[in-house]
Amino acid sequence: MPSIEVKNISKKFEDSIAIQDISFKLEEGKLLTLLGPSGSGKTTILRLIAGLIELDTGEIYFDSIDVAKVPTEERNIGFVFQSYALFPHLPVSENIAFGLETRKWAKEDIIIKVKEMLALVGLTGKGRRYPRELSGGEKSRVALARALAPNPSLLLLDEPLSALDMSLKESLRKTIRDIQQKIGVSTIYVTHDQAEAMEISDQILVLNHGQIVESGSPQELYLTPRKKFTAEFFGVTNILTGKVITKYERFYLDHPLGCILLPKNCPSKIDEKITIAIFPQHIILSNKTQKLDNEFPAIVVSSSFGGSIVSVTVEVKGFPIEIHFTSSRTKSKFTEGEKIYLSIPESSILFLE
């Protein structure tokens, strides 16, 4: 399987810039996810790598070979489209066999390979069914089997689970990851779903407006994002901006809800404007003061039960703060207008660019 390197690629459609100066590397056998909102350029990147559209500028390497001018059919790529693009008039087995037949595989080898692919994606015994007779999840499995059948060097998946319900998505993304790791095929996966990206990826590129905002492992991007956009995209709702001040030889953030004690590794200088993030699940709530640093009196605005997670929105001096905690806590219900105290652990504060 090749390593993939994309160097400074750009693409414009008429007067609209789809992507600009995108560069990244995919190590051999790893799964890289392009994550971002609609219109961020994810699918454009995938189609450029596949050769379905032409580059304006930049280079794409499979190992050390520049494939920018290589026709799609010669790049040895498997592509799973968002719509699956199954042939409605062909049964499952013939859909899977299609790419093998165009590559002039021997008939006996095709029969063996189709049987192998059906078993791999959990569709043994369903080879004679037609796409109209399949569920959405089964169609996605057929599309995956068809893409993998010719033994591609690179697998590209364009939001393959976007049309499925949540429980089916969770099951199939595990299936995709298990198969990818079993085969060891280098893979680029496109999604706008953060949970999906975190579960299946070795590396994630966060995209917005056709540019890379940030990249890293799922753990790095979720636990220690560097950019405000990344933090918000991964669900960090408490983003606070203010100036750095000093008191008692320590740094504080001067903010409308109060002075917030900052970690000792504060990267900024006095009077400099900074932005910090506080994870909702790290904030401590209590119905009485604990006399802790960064403790503030608050009023409950709303509380909602979400099964394993309880979400509470409070206001401190009119400024909203969101808190999440597990419903197994002793106090799992708060009433609107209730007076409580919230505490922000110093160690939970992240500095954002």
MOVENRA-V575905 format. One record per pair of residues at least 12 apart in sequence whose ideal C-beta (glycine too) atoms are under 7 Angstrom apart, sorted by the first residue. I is the first residue (numbers start at 1). J is the second residue. D is the distance in whole Angstrom. If there is no record, write none. Layout:
BEGIN
((I J D) (I J D))
END
This chain:
BEGIN
((1 28 5) (1 29 5) (1 153 6) (1 184 6) (1 185 6) (1 186 5) (2 28 6) (2 62 4) (2 63 5) (2 153 5) (2 154 7) (2 186 6) (3 25 7) (3 26 6) (3 27 6) (3 28 5) (3 63 6) (4 25 7) (4 26 4) (4 62 6) (4 154 7) (4 186 6) (5 25 5) (5 61 4) (6 22 6) (6 23 6) (6 24 5) (6 60 6) (7 23 5) (7 58 6) (7 59 4) (8 21 5) (8 23 5) (8 57 7) (8 58 5) (9 22 5) (9 48 6) (9 55 6) (9 57 7) (9 58 3) (9 60 7) (10 56 5) (10 57 5) (10 58 6) (11 44 6) (11 48 6) (11 53 7) (11 55 7) (11 56 5) (12 56 6) (17 210 6) (18 41 5) (18 44 4) (18 210 6) (19 41 4) (19 44 5) (19 45 6) (19 210 4) (20 210 5) (20 211 6) (22 45 6) (22 212 6) (24 205 6) (24 215 7) (26 186 6) (26 188 6) (28 186 6) (29 184 4) (29 186 6) (30 186 6) (30 202 4) (30 203 7) (31 180 5) (31 187 4) (31 189 6) (31 200 6) (31 201 6) (31 202 5) (32 188 5) (32 201 7) (32 202 7) (32 203 5) (32 205 7) (33 189 5) (33 191 6) (33 197 4) (33 200 7) (33 201 4) (33 204 5) (34 188 7) (34 190 5) (34 205 5) (34 207 6) (35 191 6) (35 194 7) (35 197 4) (35 204 5) (35 205 7) (35 206 5) (35 207 7) (36 192 7) (36 206 6) (36 207 4) (36 208 6) (37 192 6) (37 208 7) (38 192 6) (40 207 4) (40 208 5) (40 209 6) (40 210 7) (41 207 6) (41 210 4) (42 190 4) (42 207 6) (43 158 6) (43 190 6) (46 156 5) (46 158 5) (46 188 6) (46 190 6) (48 60 7) (49 156 7) (49 188 7) (50 72 6) (50 75 7) (50 77 5) (50 79 6) (50 156 6) (51 70 7) (51 71 6) (51 72 4) (51 75 6) (52 72 6) (55 68 5) (62 153 7) (76 152 5) (76 153 4) (77 152 5) (77 154 5) (77 156 6) (78 147 3) (78 148 6) (78 150 7) (78 152 4) (78 155 5) (78 156 7) (79 147 6) (79 156 5) (80 143 5) (80 144 6) (80 147 5) (80 157 4) (80 158 7) (80 160 5) (81 158 6) (82 158 5) (82 159 5) (82 160 7) (82 162 6) (84 139 5) (84 140 6) (84 143 4) (86 131 4) (86 139 6) (86 142 6) (86 143 6) (88 130 7) (88 131 5) (88 132 6) (91 127 7) (91 128 5) (91 129 6) (91 130 6) (92 123 7) (92 126 6) (92 127 5) (92 129 5) (92 142 5) (93 114 5) (93 127 4) (93 128 7) (95 142 6) (95 146 6) (96 114 5) (96 117 5) (96 142 7) (96 145 5) (96 146 5) (96 149 5) (97 110 5) (97 114 5) (98 146 7) (99 146 6) (99 149 6) (99 150 5) (100 113 6) (100 149 6) (100 150 6) (103 150 6) (113 149 6) (114 127 7) (117 145 4) (117 148 6) (117 149 5) (118 145 7) (120 145 7) (120 179 6) (121 141 4) (121 144 6) (121 145 5) (122 141 6) (123 138 7) (123 141 6) (123 142 7) (136 163 6) (136 164 5) (137 164 6) (137 168 5) (137 172 6) (140 160 5) (140 161 6) (140 172 6) (143 160 7) (144 176 7) (148 183 7) (152 185 7) (153 186 7) (154 186 5) (155 185 5) (155 187 4) (156 188 5) (157 187 7) (157 189 5) (157 190 7) (158 190 5) (159 190 5) (159 191 6) (161 173 6) (161 196 7) (169 196 7) (173 196 5) (173 199 6) (173 200 5) (176 200 6) (177 199 7) (177 200 4) (194 233 7) (194 234 6) (197 218 7) (198 218 4) (198 222 6) (201 218 6) (203 215 7) (203 217 6) (204 216 7) (204 218 6) (204 221 6) (206 221 7) (206 230 5) (206 233 6) (208 229 6) (213 227 5) (213 229 5) (213 230 6) (214 226 6) (214 227 5) (214 230 5) (221 234 6) (222 234 5) (224 350 6) (225 350 7) (226 352 7) (226 353 5) (227 352 6) (227 353 6) (228 275 6) (228 352 5) (231 277 4) (231 352 6) (236 277 5) (236 279 6) (237 280 6) (237 322 4) (238 277 7) (238 278 4) (238 280 6) (238 321 6) (238 322 6) (239 275 6) (239 277 6) (240 253 7) (240 255 5) (240 276 5) (241 273 7) (241 275 5) (242 254 5) (242 255 4) (243 271 6) (243 272 7) (243 273 6) (244 266 7) (244 268 5) (244 269 7) (244 270 6) (244 271 7) (244 272 5) (244 274 6) (245 270 7) (246 270 6) (247 259 7) (251 266 4) (253 274 7) (253 276 6) (256 317 6) (256 319 5) (257 296 6) (257 316 4) (257 317 5) (257 319 5) (258 296 5) (260 294 6) (260 344 6) (261 293 5) (261 294 5) (261 346 6) (262 349 6) (263 346 6) (263 347 7) (263 349 6) (267 351 6) (274 351 6) (275 352 5) (276 349 5) (276 350 6) (276 351 6) (276 352 7) (277 350 4) (277 352 5) (278 344 6) (278 348 6) (278 349 6) (279 348 6) (280 322 5) (280 323 5) (280 324 4) (281 324 5) (281 325 7) (282 345 6) (282 348 4) (283 321 7) (283 323 5) (283 342 6) (283 344 6) (284 342 7) (284 343 4) (284 345 7) (285 312 7) (285 323 6) (285 340 6) (285 342 6) (286 340 7) (286 341 5) (287 340 5) (288 341 7) (289 341 5) (290 341 7) (290 343 6) (292 343 5) (293 346 6) (294 343 6) (294 344 4) (294 346 7) (295 341 6) (295 343 4) (296 316 5) (296 341 7) (296 342 6) (297 339 7) (297 341 6) (298 314 4) (298 315 6) (298 316 5) (298 321 7) (298 340 6) (298 341 7) (298 342 5) (299 314 6) (299 315 5) (299 337 6) (299 339 6) (300 312 6) (300 314 5) (300 334 5) (300 335 6) (300 336 6) (300 337 7) (300 338 4) (300 340 6) (301 313 5) (301 314 6) (301 315 5) (301 320 7) (301 336 7) (302 336 6) (303 333 6) (303 334 4) (305 327 7) (308 326 6) (308 327 6) (309 324 5) (309 326 7) (309 327 7) (310 325 6) (310 327 5) (310 332 5) (311 324 5) (312 334 5) (314 340 7) (314 342 6) (321 342 6) (323 342 7))
END
